[in-house]
Amino acid sequence: DGVMEQGHFGRVSCGLDLTSLMLGSEGCLGIILSAVLKIHPRPEVNDNDAFLLPDMDTGLRLMKDISHFESGSIPASCRLLDNEHFKMGQALKAECSSLYDQVKENLFALVLSTSSLSTESVVCLAIGYEGTKSEVARQKRLICELARRYGAISLGTEVGKGSYQMTFMIAYLRDFALSFEVLGESFETFAPWSKLSDIIVFTKDRVEKEHRRRSLPGRPFIGCRVTQLYSDGVCLYFYLCFSAKGIERRAWEATFSELESAARSEILRRGGSLSHHHGVGKLRQKFLPRVHSEAAINAIQRVKGALDADNIFGAQNGSFASTDTD
C-alpha cells in the first residue's frame, strides 16, 4: 500500500536498510508520517562555563584533547567561537544597567588587558554540562585542568551561558540585519582534525578575495565556530554576511550565492564534507559530482525509479535533480 513500518528495535541486521535510504532521500523517496521518540530523564544538574584562549589554533588543540576524553567525561556541549565571534559578542553586549554590571565589565577588561591574551586573536570556549552532580563535578574538574594547561582564563557560569545562547541568537540577527541591507547566512561541514585548520584559514581567505574581486562595499564578516566533537573531527559552522548597499536588490540572491558557493568549493578542496547535517537540497546539488562518482549517482537514481516510478515525491533534491518529471 506504499506505507513502510519499522519495528521498535534497538539494533537489527536484516540486510539493506530502507529506512536510512528514505531518510537520506530528502523527501524524494517518501515522507515520515509518524515516529517513535526516545525520552531521556531531565539531567539532575545543568551548568555552564566559558574560557578565553590565546588563539584559534590553541583552541582547536584543546578541543581535540577534549574529544579524546573517555565516555561520560565529555561535556554535553563544547563550542569554540573564533575571534570574529568574540568581537561580535563584545559589540552586542547590552549597556550596563547597574553598578554590579559595570564592576563586572571593568574587571573583565582589566583581566584581559593584564593577561598575555590579545583582543585581535583571542577565542572563546563555551561549555555546557549536564548530568548527575558527580558527573558534572568530574567534567568540570577535567575541563578546568586542561584549560589551565593551555593558558586559558575562566570567565564563569554566566558568561558561559551567554556565549552558548549567542549561537542561537545568530539566526535572528541575520533577519534583523536584512532590514539594514546586510545579507547573511550560515553553512556547515564536517572537518577532519588533520584538515581543520586549513579549512578555516583558506575558506575565510577565499571569501575575502571573492568579496574584493566583486568590489562589494566594506568588508565581509566571515567567522566560524566548532559545535560538535568527534574522535576524528568536528562539525564546523561558518557565518558569512556583508553589506549589500549599492547593489541592486534583484542581484542580492545571486551575489550572496556566488560567495557562498566559492566558500563551499574551498571547503571541499581543503578536505571538508559537502554537509554535516544540513543536507544537499538544491543549493548544493552542483557539488555532488565532487563527492559522488557518476556510477553512484546513477545507482541512486535507479533506486528512485524502482521505488517511485511515477515520481510522486518529486522534490528533486540531492541526486534526484535530473529525474524526469511530468
C-alpha positions as a Python dict, from the first residue, in 0.01 Angstrom:
ca = {
    (1, 'D'): (0, 0, 0),
    (2, 'G'): (305, 226, -17),
    (3, 'V'): (347, 253, 362),
    (4, 'M'): (661, 116, 528),
    (5, 'E'): (652, 39, 901),
    (6, 'Q'): (962, -13, 1112),
    (7, 'G'): (973, -216, 1433),
    (8, 'H'): (1098, -63, 1756),
    (9, 'F'): (1431, -244, 1789),
    (10, 'G'): (1749, -113, 1945),
    (11, 'R'): (1953, -281, 1673),
    (12, 'V'): (1879, -506, 1376),
    (13, 'S'): (2076, -674, 1098),
    (14, 'C'): (1838, -757, 814),
    (15, 'G'): (2028, -658, 500),
    (16, 'L'): (1994, -321, 329),
    (17, 'D'): (1821, -60, 546),
    (18, 'L'): (1537, 106, 356),
    (19, 'T'): (1470, 339, 649),
    (20, 'S'): (1810, 505, 613),
    (21, 'L'): (1754, 524, 239),
    (22, 'M'): (1425, 706, 291),
    (23, 'L'): (1569, 947, 548),
    (24, 'G'): (1863, 1031, 324),
    (25, 'S'): (1646, 1099, 20),
    (26, 'E'): (1539, 1446, 142),
    (27, 'G'): (1174, 1381, 60),
    (28, 'C'): (1237, 1222, -282),
    (29, 'L'): (1153, 862, -186),
    (30, 'G'): (890, 920, 81),
    (31, 'I'): (779, 1125, 379),
    (32, 'I'): (761, 1049, 751),
    (33, 'L'): (404, 1006, 872),
    (34, 'S'): (478, 915, 1234),
    (35, 'A'): (776, 847, 1456),
    (36, 'V'): (854, 697, 1797),
    (37, 'L'): (1073, 920, 2013),
    (38, 'K'): (1305, 807, 2288),
    (39, 'I'): (1259, 1012, 2606),
    (40, 'H'): (1553, 1075, 2838),
    (41, 'P'): (1524, 1187, 3202),
    (42, 'R'): (1599, 1552, 3266),
    (43, 'P'): (1955, 1595, 3396),
    (44, 'E'): (1998, 1648, 3768),
    (45, 'V'): (2241, 1936, 3707),
    (46, 'N'): (2279, 2192, 3427),
    (47, 'D'): (2581, 2420, 3438),
    (48, 'N'): (2790, 2637, 3206),
    (49, 'D'): (3139, 2773, 3182),
    (50, 'A'): (3347, 2979, 2940),
    (51, 'F'): (3717, 3021, 2881),
    (52, 'L'): (3928, 3265, 2683),
    (53, 'L'): (4217, 3114, 2488),
    (54, 'P'): (4507, 3290, 2311),
    (55, 'D'): (4413, 3199, 1952),
    (56, 'M'): (4219, 2959, 1730),
    (57, 'D'): (4499, 2704, 1694),
    (58, 'T'): (4527, 2677, 2072),
    (59, 'G'): (4151, 2637, 2097),
    (60, 'L'): (4147, 2364, 1834),
    (61, 'R'): (4421, 2168, 2013),
    (62, 'L'): (4226, 2191, 2338),
    (63, 'M'): (3907, 2074, 2163),
    (64, 'K'): (4090, 1775, 2017),
    (65, 'D'): (4211, 1680, 2365),
    (66, 'I'): (3853, 1701, 2495),
    (67, 'S'): (3736, 1470, 2214),
    (68, 'H'): (3976, 1204, 2347),
    (69, 'F'): (3824, 1205, 2696),
    (70, 'E'): (3672, 875, 2798),
    (71, 'S'): (3299, 819, 2758),
    (72, 'G'): (3098, 1012, 3017),
    (73, 'S'): (3369, 1273, 3068),
    (74, 'I'): (3297, 1486, 2761),
    (75, 'P'): (3057, 1773, 2844),
    (76, 'A'): (2716, 1784, 2676),
    (77, 'S'): (2820, 2086, 2469),
    (78, 'C'): (3160, 2225, 2370),
    (79, 'R'): (3155, 2522, 2133),
    (80, 'L'): (3462, 2712, 2023),
    (81, 'L'): (3392, 3062, 1890),
    (82, 'D'): (3662, 3226, 1678),
    (83, 'N'): (3796, 3578, 1721),
    (84, 'E'): (3536, 3726, 1486),
    (85, 'H'): (3258, 3581, 1700),
    (86, 'F'): (3430, 3702, 2018),
    (87, 'K'): (3439, 4057, 1882),
    (88, 'M'): (3079, 4037, 1767),
    (89, 'G'): (2973, 3918, 2113),
    (90, 'Q'): (3153, 4212, 2272),
    (91, 'A'): (2989, 4456, 2029),
    (92, 'L'): (2643, 4317, 2103),
    (93, 'K'): (2670, 4349, 2480),
    (94, 'A'): (2390, 4546, 2639),
    (95, 'E'): (2478, 4865, 2822),
    (96, 'C'): (2549, 4810, 3190),
    (97, 'S'): (2227, 4881, 3379),
    (98, 'S'): (2364, 4858, 3733),
    (99, 'L'): (2677, 4924, 3935),
    (100, 'Y'): (2727, 4548, 3968),
    (101, 'D'): (2726, 4501, 3590),
    (102, 'Q'): (2965, 4793, 3547),
    (103, 'V'): (3207, 4643, 3802),
    (104, 'K'): (3195, 4306, 3624),
    (105, 'E'): (3262, 4474, 3290),
    (106, 'N'): (3555, 4667, 3430),
    (107, 'L'): (3702, 4355, 3590),
    (108, 'F'): (3673, 4167, 3262),
    (109, 'A'): (3850, 4448, 3076),
    (110, 'L'): (4121, 4456, 3347),
    (111, 'V'): (4182, 4081, 3329),
    (112, 'L'): (4205, 4091, 2951),
    (113, 'S'): (4438, 4393, 2947),
    (114, 'T'): (4677, 4247, 3209),
    (115, 'S'): (4694, 3900, 3055),
    (116, 'S'): (4901, 3784, 2759),
    (117, 'L'): (4584, 3750, 2550),
    (118, 'S'): (4526, 3983, 2256),
    (119, 'T'): (4180, 4105, 2157),
    (120, 'E'): (4289, 4055, 1794),
    (121, 'S'): (4335, 3678, 1832),
    (122, 'V'): (4155, 3562, 2147),
    (123, 'V'): (3884, 3296, 2110),
    (124, 'C'): (3610, 3176, 2346),
    (125, 'L'): (3525, 2822, 2451),
    (126, 'A'): (3166, 2783, 2577),
    (127, 'I'): (3091, 2469, 2779),
    (128, 'G'): (2755, 2319, 2872),
    (129, 'Y'): (2742, 2049, 3140),
    (130, 'E'): (2455, 1806, 3203),
    (131, 'G'): (2427, 1502, 3428),
    (132, 'T'): (2435, 1399, 3790),
    (133, 'K'): (2617, 1613, 4047),
    (134, 'S'): (2915, 1379, 4048),
    (135, 'E'): (2929, 1359, 3666),
    (136, 'V'): (2922, 1736, 3624),
    (137, 'A'): (3178, 1785, 3902),
    (138, 'R'): (3416, 1540, 3732),
    (139, 'Q'): (3369, 1700, 3391),
    (140, 'K'): (3429, 2050, 3529),
    (141, 'R'): (3746, 1936, 3706),
    (142, 'L'): (3884, 1775, 3388),
    (143, 'I'): (3798, 2075, 3170),
    (144, 'C'): (3947, 2326, 3414),
    (145, 'E'): (4271, 2126, 3447),
    (146, 'L'): (4304, 2101, 3070),
    (147, 'A'): (4217, 2468, 3014),
    (148, 'R'): (4486, 2580, 3259),
    (149, 'R'): (4748, 2381, 3069),
    (150, 'Y'): (4657, 2581, 2757),
    (151, 'G'): (4677, 2916, 2932),
    (152, 'A'): (4302, 2974, 2936),
    (153, 'I'): (4121, 3229, 3152),
    (154, 'S'): (3794, 3116, 3309),
    (155, 'L'): (3501, 3356, 3266),
    (156, 'G'): (3249, 3172, 3480),
    (157, 'T'): (2896, 3039, 3454),
    (158, 'E'): (2709, 3348, 3338),
    (159, 'V'): (2944, 3424, 3050),
    (160, 'G'): (2934, 3057, 2953),
    (161, 'K'): (2556, 3065, 2940),
    (162, 'G'): (2555, 3389, 2742),
    (163, 'S'): (2815, 3259, 2492),
    (164, 'Y'): (2609, 2946, 2436),
    (165, 'Q'): (2286, 3141, 2389),
    (166, 'M'): (2453, 3373, 2136),
    (167, 'T'): (2484, 3078, 1896),
    (168, 'F'): (2103, 3051, 1893),
    (169, 'M'): (2061, 3426, 1853),
    (170, 'I'): (2255, 3447, 1527),
    (171, 'A'): (1961, 3339, 1309),
    (172, 'Y'): (1757, 3629, 1445),
    (173, 'L'): (2047, 3869, 1394),
    (174, 'R'): (2050, 3762, 1030),
    (175, 'D'): (1685, 3857, 987),
    (176, 'F'): (1733, 4182, 1177),
    (177, 'A'): (2039, 4275, 969),
    (178, 'L'): (1845, 4222, 646),
    (179, 'S'): (1639, 4532, 724),
    (180, 'F'): (1967, 4727, 708),
    (181, 'E'): (2065, 4576, 370),
    (182, 'V'): (2308, 4329, 525),
    (183, 'L'): (2293, 3977, 382),
    (184, 'G'): (2392, 3681, 595),
    (185, 'E'): (2360, 3305, 634),
    (186, 'S'): (2536, 3004, 786),
    (187, 'F'): (2675, 2687, 629),
    (188, 'E'): (2838, 2384, 787),
    (189, 'T'): (3073, 2096, 715),
    (190, 'F'): (3240, 1800, 879),
    (191, 'A'): (3611, 1877, 910),
    (192, 'P'): (3868, 1605, 994),
    (193, 'W'): (4117, 1706, 1264),
    (194, 'S'): (4405, 1687, 1016),
    (195, 'K'): (4230, 1930, 777),
    (196, 'L'): (4051, 2156, 1024),
    (197, 'S'): (4296, 2445, 1049),
    (198, 'D'): (4344, 2465, 671),
    (199, 'I'): (3969, 2459, 608),
    (200, 'I'): (3919, 2755, 841),
    (201, 'V'): (4210, 2965, 714),
    (202, 'F'): (4166, 2907, 341),
    (203, 'T'): (3785, 2936, 343),
    (204, 'K'): (3800, 3272, 519),
    (205, 'D'): (4070, 3390, 280),
    (206, 'R'): (3868, 3276, -23),
    (207, 'V'): (3562, 3472, 89),
    (208, 'E'): (3771, 3786, 145),
    (209, 'K'): (3923, 3755, -204),
    (210, 'E'): (3588, 3693, -374),
    (211, 'H'): (3440, 3991, -192),
    (212, 'R'): (3723, 4219, -306),
    (213, 'R'): (3712, 4084, -661),
    (214, 'R'): (3349, 4195, -692),
    (215, 'S'): (3426, 4538, -540),
    (216, 'L'): (3149, 4490, -284),
    (217, 'P'): (3111, 4759, -16),
    (218, 'G'): (3302, 4738, 311),
    (219, 'R'): (3446, 4410, 436),
    (220, 'P'): (3261, 4080, 479),
    (221, 'F'): (3208, 3917, 818),
    (222, 'I'): (3329, 3559, 788),
    (223, 'G'): (3353, 3378, 1120),
    (224, 'C'): (3335, 3018, 1233),
    (225, 'R'): (3271, 2805, 1536),
    (226, 'V'): (3320, 2440, 1627),
    (227, 'T'): (2991, 2297, 1753),
    (228, 'Q'): (3023, 1918, 1782),
    (229, 'L'): (3318, 1694, 1863),
    (230, 'Y'): (3402, 1350, 1724),
    (231, 'S'): (3709, 1133, 1765),
    (232, 'D'): (3806, 1201, 1403),
    (233, 'G'): (3690, 1561, 1354),
    (234, 'V'): (3428, 1827, 1421),
    (235, 'C'): (3117, 1994, 1292),
    (236, 'L'): (3232, 2334, 1174),
    (237, 'Y'): (2991, 2623, 1116),
    (238, 'F'): (3076, 2929, 908),
    (239, 'Y'): (2881, 3255, 922),
    (240, 'L'): (2901, 3490, 626),
    (241, 'C'): (2745, 3833, 598),
    (242, 'F'): (2819, 4152, 407),
    (243, 'S'): (2664, 4486, 321),
    (244, 'A'): (2450, 4495, 7),
    (245, 'K'): (2422, 4873, -6),
    (246, 'G'): (2462, 4994, -362),
    (247, 'I'): (2380, 4652, -506),
    (248, 'E'): (2055, 4620, -700),
    (249, 'R'): (1806, 4427, -487),
    (250, 'R'): (1736, 4182, -767),
    (251, 'A'): (2106, 4086, -762),
    (252, 'W'): (2124, 4019, -387),
    (253, 'E'): (2049, 3646, -404),
    (254, 'A'): (2290, 3581, -691),
    (255, 'T'): (2570, 3781, -527),
    (256, 'F'): (2537, 3601, -195),
    (257, 'S'): (2510, 3264, -372),
    (258, 'E'): (2834, 3329, -557),
    (259, 'L'): (3026, 3398, -236),
    (260, 'E'): (2873, 3104, -53),
    (261, 'S'): (2948, 2872, -346),
    (262, 'A'): (3309, 2991, -352),
    (263, 'A'): (3335, 2915, 20),
    (264, 'R'): (3181, 2568, -27),
    (265, 'S'): (3418, 2495, -315),
    (266, 'E'): (3714, 2587, -94),
    (267, 'I'): (3584, 2369, 190),
    (268, 'L'): (3569, 2069, -43),
    (269, 'R'): (3910, 2148, -188),
    (270, 'R'): (4063, 2156, 161),
    (271, 'G'): (3913, 1824, 272),
    (272, 'G'): (3579, 1915, 431),
    (273, 'S'): (3248, 1740, 359),
    (274, 'L'): (2965, 1870, 143),
    (275, 'S'): (2743, 1874, 452),
    (276, 'H'): (2747, 1762, 813),
    (277, 'H'): (2369, 1769, 872),
    (278, 'H'): (2202, 2038, 656),
    (279, 'G'): (2185, 1801, 361),
    (280, 'V'): (2221, 1872, -10),
    (281, 'G'): (1880, 2004, -117),
    (282, 'K'): (1904, 2215, -430),
    (283, 'L'): (2169, 2471, -332),
    (284, 'R'): (2446, 2211, -314),
    (285, 'Q'): (2341, 1983, -600),
    (286, 'K'): (2610, 2117, -831),
    (287, 'F'): (2880, 1992, -594),
    (288, 'L'): (2761, 1629, -590),
    (289, 'P'): (2993, 1517, -875),
    (290, 'R'): (3284, 1619, -650),
    (291, 'V'): (3178, 1378, -374),
    (292, 'H'): (2992, 1101, -564),
    (293, 'S'): (3101, 914, -875),
    (294, 'E'): (2878, 908, -1182),
    (295, 'A'): (2810, 539, -1116),
    (296, 'A'): (2697, 615, -759),
    (297, 'I'): (2460, 891, -875),
    (298, 'N'): (2316, 662, -1144),
    (299, 'A'): (2262, 388, -885),
    (300, 'I'): (2072, 629, -659),
    (301, 'Q'): (1854, 742, -947),
    (302, 'R'): (1778, 379, -1041),
    (303, 'V'): (1659, 319, -685),
    (304, 'K'): (1427, 616, -731),
    (305, 'G'): (1289, 458, -1048),
    (306, 'A'): (1225, 130, -870),
    (307, 'L'): (1058, 276, -559),
    (308, 'D'): (880, 577, -709),
    (309, 'A'): (845, 516, -1082),
    (310, 'D'): (572, 782, -1115),
    (311, 'N'): (779, 1040, -928),
    (312, 'I'): (509, 1103, -668),
    (313, 'F'): (775, 1250, -442),
    (314, 'G'): (913, 1500, -691),
    (315, 'A'): (1108, 1732, -463),
    (316, 'Q'): (1414, 1694, -687),
    (317, 'N'): (1662, 1734, -404),
    (318, 'G'): (2015, 1599, -399),
    (319, 'S'): (2093, 1335, -659),
    (320, 'F'): (1736, 1340, -790),
    (321, 'A'): (1765, 1680, -960),
    (322, 'S'): (1781, 1531, -1309),
    (323, 'T'): (1500, 1280, -1256),
    (324, 'D'): (1238, 1330, -1528),
    (325, 'T'): (911, 1473, -1406),
    (326, 'D'): (573, 1507, -1573),
}
